[in-house]
């Protein structure tokens, strides 16, 4: 069953639109619009969309200050990597546009750099700009920045007992890993304007926008702080925004992706875990050992390698079923049915309600992912393997592939050459003869939904906001 929602999404500052095109390919019933000031980026994205055969995406080269949405309303608006890198008048225009373009129950996601985490790195940025502002060529700027970073890293390496040296060496490592384009934009550019959470939410409120929460749900919760710190902060009686601002100080947060809604949005006051029962779930948890059927406790291993215990028959059985298909994102009701069948027991309404509460706790701890879009990996390879049209175009033009979870795969040069042969013209036996060493990679591409027709059975579950809106 194909997605049956007809939502509209606007991506402001979409750049070359890799993420936007991936969403458009997965949800052909929805409409996607991307705008960006860069003509070359938009031209590249338009060529990619044409090659991929995407007819549900519109890409425009535009200046946000005078772009006219012509009365269009959008269910989702994304402005990623934009707010902190433009002057204040452009920030105002962005928020004004969001307020005017959001559908009544729409959500906007705006990313920005934030204090206090950006305070100390600002001194490092000042030094890099001092050494690079006189240079015109971006590659020369990047080379000069790396020479400065190398010098600082060697100097701080000689001061291992100083706390600031350990912190700043980590910051140097992070900057050195950036692609040249992002290093120039983030650390050497003219505009870089972090703000506090409360400053951002006050600015948004001036335009009639209300702070809903964070795209990374776990960062909002006291439960993820050290136990005593969480208790002490809870006892202060602060409102939610003040509490989150203090959490930023505790964690030294430097970046946020905040969700905003318009004045017309109607939101429940409390988080409703039962919404999970209409959504899809993916888990990275793995059983430590083979769990017996119907046990009340099960030991699992997290993605970070730590062990912990889950308790209750429904929860252990449910997560065990998810662990059997780690690449899948499965509807709650389907996993529930499998779990009940496996243990030979029907869970009553009370048990199912508690299961939803337990899963929400795991979501808050980042042990599971939640989505409205289901993905069930193919059980076998097609006789004539073929990358999706978008992935063929991305591989040919940009040397990347996007899987069913919107995660980017960076193939090696040999793998890129192999991927470009996956156009449906070679059979499995021919591929085995010509590319014997690529068989594991081909199987991985299939499991991750990179081949046709992996996404033809995609389904959308849940309401507009799922569980996120109720935070």
C-alpha positions in Angstrom: 0.0 0.0 0.0 1.4 3.4 -1.0 1.4 6.4 1.3 -2.0 7.9 1.3 -1.3 11.3 2.8 -0.9 14.3 0.6 1.2 16.5 2.8 3.2 19.4 1.5 6.8 20.1 2.6 9.0 23.2 2.1 12.7 23.0 2.5 14.2 26.5 2.9 17.9 26.6 2.0 17.8 23.1 0.5 21.2 23.3 -1.1 21.7 20.4 -3.5 18.5 18.8 -2.0 19.8 15.3 -1.4 17.5 14.8 1.7 14.6 16.5 0.0 14.9 14.2 -3.1 15.2 11.1 -0.9 11.9 12.0 0.8 10.2 12.7 -2.5 11.3 9.3 -3.8 9.9 7.5 -0.7 6.6 9.4 -0.6 5.3 10.0 -4.1 1.8 11.0 -2.8 3.3 14.1 -1.1 4.5 17.4 -2.6 8.0 18.8 -2.0 9.3 22.3 -2.6 12.9 23.4 -2.1 14.3 26.9 -2.5 17.9 28.0 -2.2 19.9 31.2 -3.1 22.6 29.1 -4.9 21.8 28.7 -8.6 24.4 25.9 -9.2 23.0 23.9 -6.3 19.4 24.2 -7.5 20.5 23.3 -11.1 22.2 20.2 -9.8 19.1 19.2 -7.8 16.8 19.8 -10.7 19.0 17.6 -12.9 19.0 14.9 -10.2 15.2 15.0 -10.0 14.8 14.7 -13.7 17.2 11.7 -13.9 15.3 10.1 -11.0 11.9 10.7 -12.6 10.6 12.6 -9.6 7.5 14.6 -10.5 6.4 15.6 -7.0 9.2 18.0 -6.3 9.7 21.6 -7.3 13.1 23.3 -6.9 13.5 27.0 -7.2 16.5 29.4 -7.1 15.3 32.2 -5.0 16.2 35.0 -2.5 14.3 34.4 0.7 13.9 38.1 1.2 11.7 38.5 -1.9 10.4 34.9 -2.5 6.6 34.8 -2.9 5.0 31.5 -1.8 1.8 32.7 -3.6 -0.4 31.8 -0.7 0.8 28.2 -0.4 0.4 26.4 2.9 2.8 23.7 4.0 2.4 20.9 6.5 6.1 20.8 7.2 8.8 23.4 6.8 12.5 22.7 7.2 15.2 25.3 7.6 18.4 23.4 8.3 21.8 25.0 8.5 20.3 28.5 7.8 19.2 30.5 10.9 22.6 31.1 12.5 24.4 31.9 9.2 22.3 34.9 8.0 21.8 38.5 9.2 19.0 39.4 11.6 16.7 40.8 8.9 16.9 37.4 7.1 16.1 35.6 10.3 13.1 37.8 10.7 12.0 37.1 7.2 12.4 33.3 7.7 10.2 33.3 10.9 7.7 35.6 9.1 7.5 33.2 6.2 7.1 30.2 8.4 4.3 31.8 10.3 2.5 32.7 7.1 3.1 29.4 5.3 2.4 26.8 8.0 -0.8 24.9 7.7 -3.0 25.1 10.8 -1.5 21.9 12.3 1.8 22.2 10.5 5.3 21.9 12.0 8.5 23.8 11.2 12.0 22.5 12.1 14.7 25.2 12.4 18.3 24.4 13.2 20.6 26.9 14.8 23.8 27.1 16.8 23.3 27.7 20.5 25.0 28.8 23.7 26.5 27.9 26.0 28.2 25.3 23.9 29.4 27.8 21.3 31.0 30.2 23.7 34.5 28.6 24.0 34.7 27.5 20.3 34.1 31.1 19.3 37.6 32.0 20.4 39.0 29.3 18.1 36.9 30.6 15.2 38.2 34.1 15.8 41.8 32.8 15.5 41.0 30.8 12.3 39.4 33.9 10.8 42.4 36.0 11.7 44.6 33.6 9.7 42.2 33.3 6.7 40.2 36.5 6.2 42.9 38.0 3.9 42.6 35.0 1.6 40.1 35.0 -1.3 40.3 31.4 -2.6 38.2 29.0 -0.5 40.7 26.2 -0.9 43.5 28.4 0.3 41.3 29.4 3.3 40.8 25.7 4.1 44.5 24.9 3.8 45.5 27.9 6.0 42.8 26.9 8.6 44.2 23.3 8.7 47.7 24.5 9.2 46.5 26.6 12.2 44.5 23.7 13.6 47.5 21.4 13.2 49.7 23.8 15.1 47.2 24.2 17.9 46.7 20.4 18.2 50.5 19.9 18.6 50.7 22.7 21.2 47.7 21.4 23.3 49.0 17.8 23.0 52.0 19.1 25.1 49.6 20.3 27.9 47.7 17.1 28.8 47.0 18.2 32.4 45.1 21.3 31.3 41.3 20.8 31.0 40.9 23.4 28.3 43.5 21.6 26.1 41.6 18.3 26.1 38.3 20.1 25.3 39.8 22.2 22.5 41.7 19.3 21.0 38.4 17.6 20.5 37.0 20.7 18.9 40.0 20.8 16.6 39.4 17.2 15.7 35.7 17.9 14.9 36.5 20.9 12.6 39.3 19.0 10.8 36.8 16.3 9.8 34.5 18.7 8.0 34.2 18.8 4.3 35.8 22.0 2.9 32.5 23.6 2.0 31.1 23.2 5.5 34.3 24.3 7.1 34.2 27.6 5.1 30.5 28.1 5.9 30.6 27.1 9.6 34.0 28.3 10.8 35.4 30.8 8.3 32.2 32.5 7.1 31.1 36.1 7.7 27.9 35.1 9.6 27.9 32.8 12.6 25.4 33.9 15.1 24.6 31.5 18.0 21.8 32.3 20.5 20.3 30.9 23.6 17.2 28.7 23.5 15.2 31.4 25.3 16.3 34.0 22.8 15.3 31.8 19.9 11.9 31.0 21.3 11.2 34.7 22.2 12.1 35.7 18.6 9.8 33.0 17.3 7.0 34.1 19.6 7.2 37.7 18.2 6.1 36.1 14.9 3.2 34.1 16.4 5.2 30.8 16.6 5.2 28.5 19.6 8.1 26.2 20.6 6.9 22.6 20.4 10.1 20.7 21.3 13.2 19.3 19.8 13.6 16.9 16.9 15.9 14.9 19.2 13.4 14.0 21.8 15.9 12.6 24.3 17.6 16.0 24.8 14.6 17.5 26.4 14.3 15.0 29.3 15.5 15.3 32.9 15.6 11.5 32.9 18.7 11.5 30.7 20.7 13.7 33.2 22.6 12.2 36.2 19.9 11.0 38.7 20.6 13.6 41.4 20.9 16.5 38.9 17.5 15.6 37.4 15.8 15.4 40.7 17.3 18.7 41.8 16.3 20.5 38.6 12.8 19.0 38.8 12.4 20.4 42.3 13.2 24.0 41.2 9.7 24.4 39.8 10.8 25.9 36.5 8.7 25.9 33.4 9.6 23.7 30.5 11.6 26.3 28.6 13.6 27.4 31.6 14.3 23.7 32.4 15.5 23.0 28.9 17.8 26.1 29.0 19.4 24.8 32.2 19.8 21.4 30.6 21.7 23.1 27.8 24.1 24.5 30.4 24.6 21.1 32.0 25.3 19.4 28.7 27.2 22.4 27.1 24.9 22.2 24.1 26.0 23.9 20.9 23.4 23.0 18.3 19.6 22.6 18.3 16.9 21.5 15.8 13.8 23.1 17.3 10.2 22.4 16.3 7.7 25.3 15.9 4.0 25.5 15.4 1.7 28.3 14.5 -0.9 30.1 16.6 -3.7 27.9 15.2 -2.2 24.6 16.2 -4.1 22.7 18.9 -1.9 20.4 21.0 -2.6 18.0 23.8 -1.0 19.1 27.0 0.6 15.7 27.8 2.7 13.2 25.9 0.5 10.3 24.8 2.5 7.0 24.6 -0.6 5.3 23.1 0.1 7.1 19.8 2.9 4.6 19.3 0.4 1.9 18.7 -0.4 3.4 15.4 3.2 4.0 14.3 6.2 2.0 13.1 9.2 1.1 15.2 12.8 0.1 14.5 15.3 -1.1 17.2 19.1 -1.3 17.4 18.9 -3.5 20.6 20.3 -7.0 20.3 19.7 -9.9 22.8 22.8 -10.7 24.8 21.8 -14.4 24.5 18.9 -16.3 23.1 15.9 -15.4 25.2 13.5 -18.1 26.2 9.9 -17.7 25.1 7.6 -16.0 27.6 10.3 -14.8 30.0 9.7 -11.8 32.2 13.3 -10.5 31.9 15.6 -10.2 29.0 19.2 -8.9 28.7 19.9 -6.8 25.6 22.9 -5.0 24.1 22.7 -1.4 23.0 24.3 0.1 19.9 27.0 1.6 22.2 27.8 -1.9 23.6 26.3 -1.6 27.1 24.0 -4.2 28.6 20.7 -3.7 30.3 17.6 -5.6 31.3 14.1 -5.3 30.0 11.3 -6.5 32.2 7.8 -7.8 31.3 6.8 -10.5 28.9 5.2 -8.2 26.3 8.2 -5.9 26.2 10.9 -8.6 26.0 8.9 -10.4 23.3 8.3 -7.2 21.3 11.9 -6.1 21.3 13.0 -9.7 20.5 10.9 -9.6 17.3 12.4 -6.3 16.3 15.9 -7.6 16.8 15.2 -10.3 14.2 15.0 -7.6 11.5 17.4 -4.7 12.5 17.0 -3.0 9.1 13.3 -3.0 9.3 10.9 -0.4 10.6 7.7 -2.3 11.4 4.2 -1.3 12.4 3.5 -1.7 16.1 0.4 -4.0 15.4 2.4 -6.3 13.2 5.2 -6.7 15.8 2.6 -7.1 18.5 0.9 -9.9 16.6 4.3 -11.7 16.0 5.3 -11.3 19.6 2.0 -12.8 20.8 2.2 -15.7 18.4 5.8 -16.4 19.4 5.0 -16.6 23.1 1.6 -18.2 22.6 -0.2 -15.5 24.6 -2.6 -12.7 23.9 -1.7 -9.5 25.7 -4.7 -7.8 27.2 -5.5 -4.0 26.8 -3.7 -3.2 30.1 -0.6 -5.0 29.0 -0.6 -3.4 25.5 -1.0 0.1 27.1 1.9 -0.6 29.4 3.9 -1.9 26.4 3.4 1.5 24.7 4.6 3.3 27.8 7.7 1.1 28.0 8.5 1.7 24.3 8.2 5.4 24.9 10.8 5.1 27.7 13.1 3.2 25.3 12.5 6.0 22.7 13.5 8.6 25.2 16.7 6.6 25.8 17.4 6.4 22.0 17.1 2.6 22.0 14.3 2.6 19.4 13.3 4.8 16.5 9.7 5.8 15.6 8.4 6.6 12.1 5.1 6.9 10.3 6.7 5.1 7.3 7.1 1.3 7.4 10.0 -0.4 5.7 10.2 -4.2 5.4 13.4 -5.4 3.8 13.1 -7.8 0.9 13.6 -11.4 1.7 15.5 -12.2 -1.5 17.4 -10.4 -4.3 15.6 -9.6 -7.5 16.7 -11.7 -10.5 17.9 -8.5 -12.2 19.1 -6.2 -9.4 18.6 -2.5 -10.0 19.3 0.5 -7.9 16.4 2.9 -7.4 16.4 5.6 -10.0 17.3 8.2 -7.4 20.2 6.1 -6.2 21.5 5.6 -9.7 21.4 9.3 -10.3 23.0 10.1 -6.9 25.7 7.5 -7.4 26.5 8.8 -10.9 26.5 12.5 -10.0 27.6 12.6 -6.4 29.1 9.2 -5.5 26.6 8.5 -2.7 23.6 6.3 -2.0 20.6 6.9 0.3 18.9 4.0 2.1 15.3 3.5 3.1 16.0 5.3 6.4 17.5 8.4 4.7 21.0 7.5 5.9 23.8 8.2 3.4 26.0 5.4 2.2 29.5 6.5 0.9 30.6 3.6 -1.4 34.3 3.1 -2.3 35.4 3.8 -5.8 35.1 0.2 -6.7 31.6 0.0 -5.2 30.6 3.1 -7.2 31.7 1.4 -10.4 29.7 -1.7 -9.4 26.6 0.3 -8.5 26.6 2.0 -11.9 26.2 -1.5 -13.4 23.0 -2.1 -11.3 20.6 -0.8 -13.9 18.6 -4.0 -14.4 20.6 -5.2 -17.4 22.6 -7.9 -15.5 21.2 -11.0 -14.0 22.3 -12.3 -10.6 24.4 -15.0 -12.2 26.1 -12.5 -14.5 26.8 -10.2 -11.6 28.3 -13.2 -9.7 30.6 -13.9 -12.6 31.7 -10.3 -13.2 31.7 -8.9 -9.7 32.2 -11.9 -7.3 33.8 -9.6 -4.5 30.7 -7.3 -4.5 28.2 -10.0 -3.5 28.1 -9.0 0.3 27.7 -5.3 -0.7 24.8 -6.2 -3.1 23.1 -8.1 -0.3 23.5 -5.1 2.0 22.1 -2.7 -0.5 19.1 -5.0 -0.8 18.5 -5.2 3.0 18.7 -1.4 3.3 16.2 -0.7 0.6 18.5 0.7 -2.0 17.3 -1.5 -4.8 14.1 -1.6 -6.8 11.3 -2.4 -5.9 12.1 -2.1 -2.2 10.0 1.0 -1.6 6.9 -0.1 -3.5 5.4 -1.6 -0.4 6.0 1.4 1.8 3.1 2.3 4.0 2.3 5.3 6.1 0.9 4.9 9.6 -0.3 7.3 12.4 -1.4 10.9 12.4 0.4 14.0 11.3 2.5 14.4 14.4 2.7 10.8 15.8 4.3 10.9 19.2 6.5 14.0 18.7 3.7 16.5 18.7 2.6 15.6 22.2 5.9 16.6 23.9 
